[in-house]
Every structure is written in structure tokens, then in C-alpha cells.
Amino acid sequence: MVKIRTLEALEDAISDEIAWRKRELTTARKLVQQSSGSTQTANLRSGVLILYAHWEGWVKNVARLYIRYANTQSATYAQLSSAFLGNALKVKISSIEKASTPAIHNEFALFLMEGLSGKARLSEDLVQTQSNLSSAVLSNVVERLGLPRRTEYATRANMIDQELVNRRNSIAHGQFLELNANDFLALHEDVLALLQLFTDDVRNAASTSSYLKDSV
């Protein structure tokens, strides 16, 4: 796993991550637009699957790139924002929950008393989309990263849950789904807009050091 030490490296990593996704999404849109009849029906179904796949993969991987970047900035636990300190503590709490020996529990207690001045360790695995990136799961990702709670996420919750996630689940389970080209193209546009908003917020959070409690 390549470390991301600078804002420029993070920007490059994010750009690389989303570029190939945008290309595939553009291809899916064109296939729908340029086809008709039963071929268009098949393209619509596969298009929804591709659209959801990139919705989930884009959010998860961009979020994890941000955490990877924050992990290289040598911040102490005491310097972290509440969201990122929560991430760091979650890792430690998970380890002591599985431990039955008092030594592990005592080690965690010592960390709480004296270890906050140590270099923070953050886990990218804390960003989980649960293979079902609903509006509620997206809200959890945003909260975990300390990003703005955009009204766009709330106002488009039904779109995320019903038009994207539920449609994808229906198709993935082999069910017939009535869908026309205009529905798909509108969904495609809405999903891309939300992905761009999420990505812009991650970029801004990194540039302003929002992972720290005393951010710019």
C-alpha cells in the first residue's frame, strides 16, 4: 500500500481513482443512449449495476485515501478532531473487546491516561459501505470523516435508497425491473453530482486539515 504524504499526492490518488470510474460511467450512459428495444433494456439493467458499483466503490475508496493521507501527517491523538479521534479509539476499543486478559485492559487504561500525546494510528477499514451504500450508510461515512452534513444527501435520500440501491438489489437478484432511458439518465446525473460533492468535501477537508481539532 503506497503511503500518501502530501496534498499533491492525495489529489493525484483521488484523480486516478475517479478517472476510470468516470470513463465507465460515461460508457454506460452512451450504451443506453445509443440503443433501443431489448438491447436498451439490457443496457439499462447493466447500467444500474455499474452505476451502483461506482457509487459504492468511489465513496469507499476516496474516503480511505483521505484517511491514509491523514495517517501520514504525524498528528498525535490529542491533536485529532473528534471524528478522527473517534476512529482511532474505535480501533483500540475493538481490540480490548476481544481480549479476556486484564493486561490488555490495563494497557488501554494507560493509553487514556498517558498515550494521547503519541502518534495517532488510524484504520482505513473503519470506512465500511456494507455492500449496500444506502443514505444511512453514507451518513455514517460522512460522520466518520467529519465532513459537512450536506442537505443534498438528505433531500436525495429517497433517490439513493429507492432509485439506486433498491433497483440494484432487484436486478442483482434476478428480478425484472421496469426502467426507461430517461429514468436512468436522470439517476446517472444525480449520482454523479453527489459523488462530486462528496469528493470536493474530502479534498477541502484535507486541504484545511479538518482531521485536526485545530484545523485551518
N, C-alpha and C positions, 0 to 999 in steps of 0.2 A: 504494500500500500504506500503510495507516494505521499509524503508529507506536503502540506500547503503552508508555506511560511510567510507569504506576502499577500497583500491585497491583489496585486497583479496576477499572482499565481492562482488565487481563488477565482478571479474574473475569467482567466483562461480556462480553468477547470469547469466552471459553470457554463461558459460559452460552448465548450466541447460537448458537455453533457446534453445541452438542449438543442444543439445544431442538428444532430442526426435525428432527434425526435421530431423536430420541425419538418425535416425533409420527408419522413414517413407520414406525418400527418397531412402534409401537402399532397403527397401521392394518394392517400386515402380519399381526400376531398376530390381530386381530379378524377379518380376512378368512378366515383359516384356521379359527378357532373357529366362525364363523357359516355355514360352507359344508359341503357334503358331496359324495360321489361324484366325478365327473370335475372339477367346479368346484373342489372342495377340493384335488384332485391338482394342478391348475394353480396354485392359490394357494400350495400348499406349495413348488412349484418356484420360483415368482417370489419367495416369501418368503425362501428360502435365498439367492437372488441379492441381494435387498435387505439381508438381514442381513449378508452378507459385504461389500457395498458400504459399509455404515456402519461395520463393523468396521475396514476399512482407512482410510476417509476420516476417521473420528473420531480414530483414533490418530495419523495423519499430521498432521492439521490442528491438533489440540491440542498436539502436540509442537512444531510450527512456531510456534505462538503463544507458547509458552514461550521459545523461542529469540529470537523477535522482542522480547519483553519484556526478556530479559537483554541484548540488543544495545543497549538504550536507557539502561542503567544506568551508563554511563561507566566500566566496570571496565577496568583495564589487563590486558594479557596475564599479567603476573606475579601478579595477584590472582585469576585464574580457577582453578576446580577442575581436577583432572587431566582430567576428561571434557570440559569446555568448552575447556580449552587444547588438548586433542587435536583438537576440532572446528576451532578457529582455525588450528592448524598444518596440518591436512589441506587447508584451502583454499590455503594458501601452498605446500605441497608439491606439490599438483596443478598449480599454475601453473608451478613450476620444472621439473616432469617433462616439460612440453610445450615448454620453452624450450631452444634449442640454443646461445644466446649466453652467454658467461661472465658478462656483466654482470648477468643475471637471477640466476644462481647466487651471484654475489658479493653482490648485494642481499639475498638470503636469509641468507647467512652474516652480514652486518652486522646484520640483524634479530635473529639468535640472540645476537649479542654485545651489542647495544645497544638493541634495539627492544622488549624485553619491558615496558618502562615506558610504552609507547604505548597508546592506546585500542584495545581489542580489537575486531576485526571478525569477526562470526560469520555463517555462512550457513545460512539455513533449509533450503536444498536438500540439506544433508547428511543430513536425515531422509528416507530413501527406503524405501518399503514394497515396491518392486519389483513392484507389481501382483499380489502374491502374499504376503500377510501371514501367513506361517507362524509357528510358535512360535519358530523360529530367527531369523527376521527381526524378530519382536517383541523377542526378547532383545537383538538388536543395537540397536534403537531405545532400549530401556531403558538399555543400557550407554552409548550415546552421550549420553544426557541425564543420566547419573549418578544414575538413580532406583534405589530398592531392588529387589533381585532377589527378587521375591516367590515363595514356594513355590507359590502358586496358579497361576502361569504354568507351572511345571514339572509340577505334578500334572494340569493340564488341557491339556498339550501334545498329547496324542492327540486330545482333543476339537477343539482348534484345527486340527490338521493333517488329520485324517480326517473328522470330522463337519462341519466348516465349510469349510475350504479345498478339500479334495478333492471334496466334494459340489458346491460352487460350480463348480469346474472341469468336473466331469462334466456339469452342467446347461448351463453356458455353451458346451460343445462338442456340445450336442445329444443327449446320451446319456440314456436312460431311467434314472430313479433311483427305487427303492422307498423311500418315506418316509411315515410316518404322522404324524398330528397331534401325538400325544404326544411323538414324537421331536423334532419341530420346536419345540414349546413348551418342552421341556427345553433344547434348544440355544439358543433365544432367551433364556431366563433366564440361562444360563451366560455367554453372550457379553456380555449387558448387565452382569453382575456384574464381569466382567474389565474392561470399558470404564470402569465406575465406579471400580474400584480404580486403574486407570491414571490417570484424571483426578484423583482425590483425591491421588495421589502427585505429580502435576505441580503442583497447587495448593499442596501442602505444600512442595515444593521451591522454588517461587517465594517463598512467604511467609517461608521460612527462609534465603533467598539461597544455596541449595545450589549454584548455579553458581559461587560463590566458594570458594576453598580454606579461608577462614576464615568459614564460614557460621555462622548463629545456632545 
